[in-house]
Amino acid sequence: MSEAGAGEGSDEFGRIARRGILFVLSSPSGAGKTTIARRLLELEPGTRMSVSATTRPKRPDELDGRDYLFVSQAKFDQMAAQGGFLEHAEVFGHSYGTPRDQVEEMLADGFDVIFDIDWQGAQQLAQAVPQDVVRVFVLPPSLSELESRLMRRAQDSAEVVAARMAKAVDELSHYGEYDHIVINRALDDSVAAARAILNAERTRRERYTGLDAFVNSLTEDRS
């Protein structure tokens, strides 16, 4: 469980104050990063989803502000020029970016922010805030299974599926830039692995902003 929003020292429940994590999930389209991200949000208290801005058209099952912030290209370019994104990239002809203000506010409040972004965005995040980023790359069990998943979800035309498969080989070559690897053979196992990584990263000493005060309180109790 996340010790979120505690400020300095420890909170009223005795939990040590902790700065949040930028928990990045990347994969080729169809490998499962989005599904894993949504399950983490359901299962892990103290997590929030980073909502990207995009110029991509909204799909029928998507909600503006929940799945993406849908903006025009002109608005996106203005935000980028003003330094409003922590990272941004063009993917399949559309622009995607992470609004800076919302993420920095969630981090400062101790929330762990989950990102569903590609390797380009992950690289930019690691350059912008290296001390906060944990990168997880989700691999499919095989390329044939990846193609089957893309076909089964029926969100894209055959031409778009073919383009995604062609790009998958390049995307897979970036696995070495990530801290952790999850091979998504079975969803429940992959979600469990992602949760284990998240909870292990939460306990890193340097993430606890209130650790010195907490340890001092322990020694004061003894004196």
Phi and psi in degrees as a GROMACS rama.xvg file:
@    title "Ramachandran Plot"
@    xaxis  label "Phi"
@    yaxis  label "Psi"
@TYPE xy
-81.4415  137.916  SER-2
-91.3464  81.5604  GLU-3
-98.4287  143.813  ALA-4
67.5855  29.2612  GLY-5
-89.1861  -13.3649  ALA-6
73.7368  -148.639  GLY-7
-83.8512  158.336  GLU-8
66.4953  -128.927  GLY-9
-129.808  159.624  SER-10
-90.0707  -172.187  ASP-11
-67.5743  -14.0737  GLU-12
-98.0456  5.0596  PHE-13
82.0865  9.8448  GLY-14
-84.1985  142.131  ARG-15
-79.8008  135.428  ILE-16
-61.6101  139.011  ALA-17
-142.229  137.936  ARG-18
-76.6457  144.243  ARG-19
-71.3101  170.682  GLY-20
-113.081  143.367  ILE-21
-92.5131  101.406  LEU-22
-98.318  102.041  PHE-23
-95.4955  126.761  VAL-24
-112.983  123.558  LEU-25
-129.048  153.706  SER-26
-173.897  165.534  SER-27
-63.4469  154.798  PRO-28
-55.4483  130.705  SER-29
94.8138  -7.55543  GLY-30
-80.1739  -16.31  ALA-31
119.572  4.81133  GLY-32
-62.8571  -38.1138  LYS-33
-68.0406  -42.2832  THR-34
-64.7113  -42.1461  THR-35
-63.3699  -42.4958  ILE-36
-59.6917  -43.5116  ALA-37
-66.6814  -36.6194  ARG-38
-67.7954  -38.6025  ARG-39
-59.911  -41.7346  LEU-40
-61.1019  -37.5862  LEU-41
-72.4857  -35.8876  GLU-42
-98.1355  -24.8987  LEU-43
-109.737  108.577  GLU-44
-60.2419  151.704  PRO-45
82.1439  10.0472  GLY-46
-106.092  149.3  THR-47
-136.396  151.887  ARG-48
-95.2351  133.688  MET-49
-76.0555  122.784  SER-50
-99.1571  113.02  VAL-51
-79.1181  148.767  SER-52
-85.7598  143.051  ALA-53
-149.453  153.783  THR-54
-96.3602  0.594616  THR-55
-68.109  142.591  ARG-56
-60.7065  145.837  PRO-57
-73.5581  133.497  LYS-58
-80.6905  160.249  ARG-59
-57.2638  -32.8139  PRO-60
-92.7823  6.62361  ASP-61
-100.167  149.885  GLU-62
-117.986  134.638  LEU-63
-65.4471  128.034  ASP-64
94.7396  -22.7313  GLY-65
-98.4859  -53.4428  ARG-66
-88.0713  -46.1945  ASP-67
-150.338  163.409  TYR-68
-96.6347  106.052  LEU-69
-85.5371  118.362  PHE-70
-132.108  163.131  VAL-71
-75.4233  164.746  SER-72
-64.4326  -36.5039  GLN-73
-63.6426  -43.7049  ALA-74
-65.2114  -41.5797  LYS-75
-61.2279  -46.9768  PHE-76
-62.1421  -36.1899  ASP-77
-65.4815  -44.596  GLN-78
-61.24  -42.5081  MET-79
-63.9521  -43.0447  ALA-80
-64.7491  -28.5339  ALA-81
-90.3604  7.76454  GLN-82
71.9495  27.0594  GLY-83
-81.4681  -3.1011  GLY-84
-116.364  140.216  PHE-85
-72.8  -32.9257  LEU-86
-155.521  151.505  GLU-87
-156.454  153.101  HIS-88
-158.882  164.413  ALA-89
-105.068  128.654  GLU-90
-132.756  121.662  VAL-91
50.998  41.0289  PHE-92
83.7029  3.88067  GLY-93
-125.294  151.265  HIS-94
-93.9167  141.263  SER-95
-133.626  142.584  TYR-96
-156.63  153.802  GLY-97
-100.704  112.584  THR-98
-59.3719  127.925  PRO-99
-66.1252  -46.8378  ARG-100
-60.8039  -45.8899  ASP-101
-63.4915  -38.0436  GLN-102
-71.353  -44.8957  VAL-103
-63.1676  -35.5628  GLU-104
-66.7574  -43.6728  GLU-105
-65.4844  -40.8148  MET-106
-60.668  -46.5305  LEU-107
-62.8149  -29.2689  ALA-108
-83.6986  0.462029  ASP-109
88.1261  9.86572  GLY-110
-83.0803  147.73  PHE-111
-91.2273  122.459  ASP-112
-101.648  120.945  VAL-113
-93.2379  131.44  ILE-114
-115.518  133.943  PHE-115
-114.771  85.0124  ASP-116
-137.07  167.165  ILE-117
-87.8291  -178.635  ASP-118
-65.7786  -30.8306  TRP-119
-64.1182  -45.3944  GLN-120
-64.1283  -39.1566  GLY-121
-62.4515  -40.3193  ALA-122
-61.1468  -45.3626  GLN-123
-66.4337  -38.985  GLN-124
-62.6824  -43.2542  LEU-125
-63.894  -31.238  ALA-126
-76.416  -34.7314  GLN-127
-77.6786  -43.5448  ALA-128
-139.486  65.716  VAL-129
-59.7744  -30.1553  PRO-130
-73.2359  -16.0062  GLN-131
-105.074  -11.1248  ASP-132
-93.1897  134.252  VAL-133
-123.036  121.746  VAL-134
-109.303  127.961  ARG-135
-122.624  125.567  VAL-136
-104.321  127.647  PHE-137
-99.3123  118.631  VAL-138
-100.717  142.947  LEU-139
-78.3201  157.747  PRO-140
-67.9664  -25.0331  PRO-141
-164.8  161.58  SER-142
-69.2538  -33.1578  LEU-143
-66.4971  -37.6805  SER-144
-68.2772  -37.3576  GLU-145
-60.0098  -45.9683  LEU-146
-63.3974  -39.6607  GLU-147
-62.3405  -40.7147  SER-148
-64.6079  -40.8579  ARG-149
-63.2184  -39.2288  LEU-150
-70  -38.8164  MET-151
-68.9667  -33.2198  ARG-152
-75.4811  -17.0799  ARG-153
51.6223  39.3598  ALA-154
-96.9121  -17.0022  GLN-155
-129.902  157.618  ASP-156
-70.3547  167.416  SER-157
-60.7948  -34.7746  ALA-158
-66.6423  -41.3731  GLU-159
-68.1071  -39.5127  VAL-160
-59.6851  -43.7692  VAL-161
-62.2472  -39.6804  ALA-162
-66.1796  -39.7199  ALA-163
-65.6577  -38.7393  ARG-164
-67.1052  -38.8571  MET-165
-64.0558  -36.5704  ALA-166
-78.0631  -22.7702  LYS-167
-57.9183  -37.8637  ALA-168
-61.6813  -42.9159  VAL-169
-65.7654  -43.4053  ASP-170
-60.7063  -40.8046  GLU-171
-63.0872  -26.1295  LEU-172
-69.3458  -10.9987  SER-173
-95.3295  8.06478  HIS-174
-58.5306  -29.3678  TYR-175
-69.2228  -10.3132  GLY-176
-87.2902  -0.18185  GLU-177
-105.806  156.124  TYR-178
-80.7181  -32.9471  ASP-179
-137.307  152.321  HIS-180
-124.244  134.565  ILE-181
-125.116  122.858  VAL-182
-94.4089  114.367  ILE-183
-86.1928  73.912  ASN-184
-80.7008  -43.6717  ARG-185
-132.948  130.378  ALA-186
-59.1521  -46.9635  LEU-187
-59.8766  -40.4279  ASP-188
-66.023  -38.8048  ASP-189
-68.4692  -38.9629  SER-190
-64.3985  -42.3881  VAL-191
-61.3546  -40.2961  ALA-192
-65.3155  -42.6263  ALA-193
-64.3066  -38.7656  ALA-194
-64.5141  -40.2387  ARG-195
-63.3085  -41.1355  ALA-196
-63.607  -47.0553  ILE-197
-58.6714  -47.2543  LEU-198
-70.8577  -31.3502  ASN-199
-67.1562  -41.4049  ALA-200
-68.52  -28.9749  GLU-201
-63.1039  -25.7589  ARG-202
-95.2979  6.22178  THR-203
-61.195  135.01  ARG-204
-54.3703  -43.7578  ARG-205
-70.0357  -12.2673  GLU-206
-81.6842  -18.0361  ARG-207
-84.0409  105.08  TYR-208
-74.469  -21.0644  THR-209
-106.282  18.8163  GLY-210
-68.2475  -43.3846  LEU-211
-60.0495  -44.7132  ASP-212
-64.235  -37.5148  ALA-213
-66.7754  -45.8105  PHE-214
-64.4069  -40.4548  VAL-215
-60.6697  -38.1633  ASN-216
-65.0694  -33.7561  SER-217
-65.886  -43.8689  LEU-218
-72.0127  -31.0165  THR-219
-67.3502  -35.1213  GLU-220
-62.4128  -28.9627  ASP-221
-82.6873  -26.0419  ARG-222
